[in-house]
């Protein structure tokens, strides 16, 4: 380089000339394929759901078990949430009260019929002979809790794509 000051045009020429003297370093022909092979592009949620639905259609038994588990979980959640909602909404409370009166009437009629059958069949004597203690109640509650946790873990297992089958989604050309 020289000791004299360069103006804009000669300085630009000097930079271009010095850069042109540098050797060319370019990646190999397969470089882009290797780099892009490691890049994962997120897929839209609809594509993932479609791929899972296709995989579930290949195993209808597991899909039916999953649907039954969802239905049971939804019923349990509604059974816990609806009383809370009914207490805080007048319209829902009125509808729930009307529906519960009708349902309780039907349950009462069914219970009276069942009680009449139990007394006539001798089942009542068997029930009276059982003594529910605090330990048995805790055993029942723990068993129900473990069963519910098992259902949740089973649903988590069933939510995965079955047997790792990934249905390929071919992008439109």
C-alpha positions as CSV (number, residue, x, y, z in Angstrom):
1,X,0.0,0.0,0.0
2,X,1.1,3.6,-0.6
3,X,1.7,6.4,1.9
4,X,-0.3,8.9,-0.1
5,X,-4.0,9.6,0.5
6,X,-6.4,8.1,-2.1
7,X,-9.5,9.8,-3.2
8,X,-12.8,7.8,-3.5
9,X,-12.4,6.6,-7.1
10,X,-8.7,5.4,-6.9
11,X,-9.5,3.8,-3.5
12,X,-12.4,1.9,-4.9
13,X,-10.2,0.7,-7.8
14,X,-7.5,-0.3,-5.4
15,X,-10.0,-2.4,-3.3
16,X,-11.4,-4.1,-6.3
17,X,-7.9,-4.9,-7.7
18,X,-6.7,-6.3,-4.3
19,X,-9.9,-8.4,-3.9
20,X,-9.5,-9.8,-7.5
21,X,-6.0,-11.1,-6.5
22,X,-7.5,-13.2,-3.8
23,X,-8.0,-16.9,-4.6
24,X,-11.5,-18.2,-5.1
25,X,-12.9,-20.4,-2.4
26,X,-16.2,-21.9,-3.2
27,X,-18.0,-24.8,-1.6
28,X,-18.2,-28.2,-3.3
29,X,-21.2,-29.2,-5.5
30,X,-22.9,-31.2,-2.7
31,X,-22.5,-28.6,0.0
32,X,-26.0,-27.2,-0.3
33,X,-27.6,-30.6,-0.1
34,X,-25.7,-31.5,3.0
35,X,-26.6,-28.2,4.7
36,X,-30.2,-28.3,3.7
37,X,-30.5,-31.9,4.8
38,X,-29.9,-30.7,8.4
39,X,-32.4,-27.9,8.2
40,X,-35.8,-28.7,9.6
41,X,-38.6,-26.5,8.4
42,X,-41.7,-26.3,10.7
43,X,-44.9,-27.6,9.2
44,X,-48.2,-25.8,9.6
45,X,-50.5,-27.3,12.2
46,X,-53.0,-28.4,9.6
47,X,-50.5,-30.5,7.8
48,X,-49.4,-32.2,11.0
49,X,-53.0,-32.9,11.9
50,X,-53.7,-34.3,8.5
51,X,-50.7,-36.5,8.6
52,X,-51.7,-37.9,12.1
53,X,-55.3,-38.4,10.9
54,X,-54.0,-40.5,7.9
55,X,-51.8,-42.5,10.2
56,X,-54.7,-43.2,12.6
57,X,-56.9,-44.4,9.8
58,X,-54.4,-47.2,9.3
59,X,-55.1,-48.4,12.8
60,X,-58.9,-48.1,13.5
61,X,-58.8,-50.1,16.8
62,X,-56.3,-47.7,18.4
63,X,-58.3,-44.8,17.0
64,X,-61.5,-46.1,18.6
65,X,-59.7,-46.5,22.0
66,X,-58.4,-43.0,21.7
67,X,-61.8,-41.6,20.9
68,X,-63.3,-43.5,23.8
69,X,-60.6,-42.1,26.1
70,X,-61.3,-38.5,24.9
71,X,-65.0,-39.0,25.5
72,X,-64.4,-40.3,29.0
73,X,-62.1,-37.4,29.8
74,X,-64.5,-34.9,28.4
75,X,-67.4,-36.4,30.4
76,X,-65.3,-36.3,33.6
77,X,-64.1,-32.7,32.9
78,X,-67.7,-31.6,32.3
79,X,-68.9,-33.4,35.4
80,X,-66.4,-31.3,37.4
81,X,-66.8,-28.0,35.5
82,X,-70.6,-27.8,35.0
83,X,-71.5,-27.3,38.7
84,X,-69.0,-24.4,38.9
85,X,-70.6,-22.8,35.8
86,X,-74.1,-23.4,37.1
87,X,-73.4,-21.6,40.3
88,X,-72.1,-18.5,38.4
89,X,-74.7,-18.1,35.6
90,X,-78.4,-17.6,36.1
91,X,-79.5,-18.9,32.7
92,X,-77.2,-22.0,33.0
93,X,-78.3,-22.5,36.6
94,X,-82.0,-22.4,35.6
95,X,-81.5,-24.9,32.7
96,X,-79.3,-27.1,34.9
97,X,-81.9,-27.1,37.7
98,X,-84.7,-28.0,35.3
99,X,-82.6,-30.7,33.7
100,X,-81.4,-32.1,37.0
101,X,-85.0,-32.2,38.3
102,X,-86.1,-34.3,35.3
103,X,-83.0,-36.5,35.5
104,X,-83.3,-37.0,39.3
105,X,-86.9,-38.0,38.8
106,X,-85.9,-40.6,36.3
107,X,-83.1,-41.8,38.5
108,X,-85.4,-41.9,41.5
109,X,-87.9,-44.1,39.6
110,X,-85.1,-46.4,38.4
111,X,-83.6,-46.5,42.0
112,X,-87.0,-47.4,43.5
113,X,-87.4,-50.2,40.9
114,X,-83.8,-51.4,41.6
115,X,-84.4,-51.3,45.4
116,X,-87.5,-53.3,45.0
117,X,-85.6,-55.9,43.0
118,X,-82.7,-55.9,45.5
119,X,-85.0,-56.5,48.4
120,X,-86.8,-59.3,46.6
121,X,-83.5,-61.0,45.5
122,X,-81.6,-61.0,48.8
123,X,-78.9,-58.6,47.5
124,X,-79.7,-56.2,50.3
125,X,-78.6,-58.7,52.9
126,X,-75.2,-59.1,51.1
127,X,-74.7,-55.3,51.0
128,X,-75.5,-55.0,54.7
129,X,-72.9,-57.6,55.6
130,X,-70.2,-55.4,54.1
131,X,-68.8,-52.8,56.5
132,X,-67.3,-49.8,54.7
133,X,-64.5,-48.5,56.8
134,X,-62.1,-45.5,56.3
135,X,-59.4,-47.8,55.0
136,X,-61.6,-49.2,52.3
137,X,-62.8,-45.8,51.2
138,X,-59.1,-44.7,50.9
139,X,-58.4,-47.8,48.9
140,X,-61.2,-47.0,46.6
141,X,-60.2,-43.4,46.2
142,X,-56.5,-44.3,45.6
143,X,-57.5,-47.0,43.0
144,X,-59.7,-44.5,41.2
145,X,-56.9,-41.9,41.2
146,X,-54.4,-44.4,39.9
147,X,-56.9,-45.5,37.2
148,X,-57.4,-41.9,36.1
149,X,-53.7,-41.2,36.0
150,X,-53.3,-44.4,33.9
151,X,-55.9,-43.2,31.5
152,X,-54.1,-39.9,31.1
153,X,-50.8,-41.6,30.5
154,X,-52.5,-44.0,28.0
155,X,-54.0,-41.0,26.1
156,X,-50.6,-39.4,26.0
157,X,-49.1,-42.6,24.5
158,X,-52.0,-42.9,22.0
159,X,-51.7,-39.3,20.9
160,X,-48.4,-40.1,19.2
161,X,-48.4,-41.1,15.6
162,X,-48.9,-44.9,15.7
163,X,-45.7,-47.0,15.3
164,X,-43.9,-44.0,14.0
165,X,-45.7,-44.1,10.7
166,X,-45.2,-40.7,9.1
167,X,-47.4,-40.3,6.1
168,X,-45.4,-38.3,3.7
169,X,-46.9,-35.0,2.5
170,X,-45.7,-34.2,-1.0
171,X,-45.6,-30.5,-1.7
172,X,-47.5,-29.3,-4.8
173,X,-45.2,-28.8,-7.8
